[in-house]
Amino acid sequence: MADPNAKRLFWFLFAGTRGGMNRISIMELLIQQPYNINQLAEIIKIDYKAIQHHIRVLEKNNLITKSGEKYGVLYFISNYFEVNIEAFKEVKSQMMKAKKS
C-alpha cells in the first residue's frame, strides 16, 4: 500500500535540495535497470563522488537498495519506491511544469 508521507519525502529529496535533479536522473535510470556508481556517473556526466553522495541519501531514505560487494555493488529501486512510484511521477511532473514557467 502506498505511503501517504511518500509525496512529502519526494518533495524534500527532489525539489527541496540542490541535487534534486541529479537524484531524479539516478532514480529514472534505476527504474529501467540496476547500475553501479561508476556507470551512473558516466551516464549522468557528473563526478563519481557526487553520485556516491546522492546514492547515500537515496539509500538512507529507503528509495534504493544494493546487491553485491565493493566495486561490484549494483543499485536497484527499493520495494518502498516501487509502491510509491506514482507519487514520484507526480512530484517530477509538477517540478517540470514549474521549471518551464
C-alpha positions, 0 to 999 in steps of 0.5 A: 500500500502506498505511503501517504508521507511518500509525496512529502519525502519526494518533495524534500529529496527532489525539489527541496535540495540542490541535487534534486535533479541529479537524484531524479536522473539516478532514480529514472535510470534505476527504474529501467535497470540496476547500475553501479556508481561508476556507470551512473556517473558516466551516464549522468556526466557528473563526478563519481563522488557526487553520485556516491553522495546522492546514492547515500541519501537515496539509500538512507531514505529507503528509495534504493537498495544494493546487491553485491560487494565493493566495486561490484555493488549494483543499485536497484529501486527499493520495494518502498519506491516501487509502491510509491512510484506514482507519487514520484511521477507526480512530484517530477511532473509538477517540478517540470511544469514549474521549471518551464514557467 
